[in-house]
């Protein structure tokens, strides 16, 4: 039960970051959902900014989904789940920091950051606990 719950949390965390990829492919941007960076937007043209946004969110999404599959030992070794989850959490934090409007709602941003913090805690401090669950 707990393994299934963790699998779904990691999977949804990765899947949710495809929002940032989708907005870069969209023709029409909205004020509250766009691929504009508040930090690096003035340093480059809009196409480069969108490409960076897409790559950051794509790496986050793929590593998040991969960590879920690895956690269950599906297609990837189970021992790699924590490195993939950590990579997903780091890229998620960077993506949300640089492209705050890449995720559609404030709830999505807060939920992603809570999951990121949980991943940081589990990978850095909680390994003995999670290994007992596995």
Secondary structure as GFF3:
##gff-version 3
##sequence-region A 1 134
A	DSSP	alpha_helix	2	16	.	.	.	ID=ss1
A	DSSP	alpha_helix	18	25	.	.	.	ID=ss2
A	DSSP	three_ten_helix	41	43	.	.	.	ID=ss3
A	DSSP	alpha_helix	46	71	.	.	.	ID=ss4
A	DSSP	three_ten_helix	78	80	.	.	.	ID=ss5
A	DSSP	alpha_helix	81	98	.	.	.	ID=ss6
A	DSSP	alpha_helix	106	124	.	.	.	ID=ss7
A	DSSP	alpha_helix	127	133	.	.	.	ID=ss8
###
